[in-house]
Amino acid sequence: MSIPFTMLKLDPGHAFGVNGRMQRDTGNEAKIIDQYDFPQVNLDEVDVLFIPNFVDQEWLYLQRKKIAAFLANKKIVVYCGHLFREWLPGCSPFLPQHIRNFKDYEVFPTEQSVIFEGVLTEDMTFKKGVAGFFARGYHHAPANAEILLTFADGKPITYIDRCSTNGTILVHAGRELLGYTGENKSTDRIRPQFLAWLDSEVQALKEDNHQ
Amino acid sequence: MRKIGVIYSGHESHYRTFHEPKFNQFITKLIYHPDFLETDLNDLDVLIVPSQLNYKLLLASVEKIYAFAENGGIIVAFGPQPWNWMPAQHWEERPTNFWWWLDKDASSGLVLQNPAHPLFNGYLSLVDCTWHQHGVFWPPAHADILISTEDGGAVLYIDAHSTTGKWIITTLDPDFHFGSYFMPATERFFEGFFPYLAYGAI
């Protein structure tokens, strides 16, 4: 799938990334660089910075000014993972969900969620009958964030923050959203709907830039 | 108590696993991977090389890891190893059955090959080592296989002959699973494994 915007993805270079085990990003939309090459990369032509779990967050903390400057320039940062260092504006540290039984792993799209529209709770919550793959915790969302996905108790798994910076931040406390594809269930909608959302968000930020 | 060092990747699962106080109290030195080549290992008895490290940094670290082993150190390696860097490494990737316990006649497929080994006397049981595996090793003939699959693939083995020091090598990746809040058995694994590394007969 070709996309009308430029996305840069940081590669943690870990073993699960070799063959896409756990979560396979089958696409070639993103330009991929080793995470440790990030300081050298020019972000002028990049619209979206995609940061997966397994990224070295001690390293990202050292790069936080570059990330903040990118967002100040009306760009998009997508982070999928459990944050523990303050490298992403507005994002609080990850907290694990209290799990008393498997129902506590259930995830629910909100009404305003275009990325998870039509994606069934059961398909997200279970994989081969096992619950917990999709999400096991949350980040407290900043004020005015748009919540896309929650646990039953309302804790936010996925949110969009357009207020903490000039740009847009999407935080998803789980595996990388580009990997939801080819499983023959409603979670297959996530990847194309996520890419479509990125496209519209990039355009909106660019139009906003010209006003 | 043996002095234990751990290579720390800076990713979310290693952050949680190795900062958890009950495990961290066994760790003398948490070595941020980008700083590994500049770090003095002379005060350590054990070096843990976790799973899911950045492969460029890992491969650049191999010479120093071997030097530590040749100096009599104990190396512990966790998890799938798609890059060849350990002594006589023969890794076989296998599909992961993470739902085996839901199958009829459920069996994890793990076999305790050496129940008399000190690791299984007061430290770990097979249940503590049971969640799933991402593959097996086919170790050299001189290795002591402690846990295998039913077809004899090694899930945990000790190689005391390839270098002066010893290598404890396992396909299990509790460092990833505990740190990502997934698979509760991994917590029990570390509750037994860290005391074994600190005090057990290796």
Interface residues (C-beta under 8 A of the other chain):
Chain A: P12 G13 H14 A15 F16 V18 N19 R21 D34 Q35 Y36 N53 F54 V55 D56 Q57 E58 W59 G81 H82 L83 F84 F94 P96 K127 K128 G129 V130 G132 F133 R136 G137
Chain B: S9 G10 H11 E12 S13 Y15 R16 Y32 H33 P34 S51 Q52 L53 N54 Y55 K56 L57 G79 P80 Q81 P82 W83 E93 T96 F98 W99 L102 H134 S180 Y181 F182
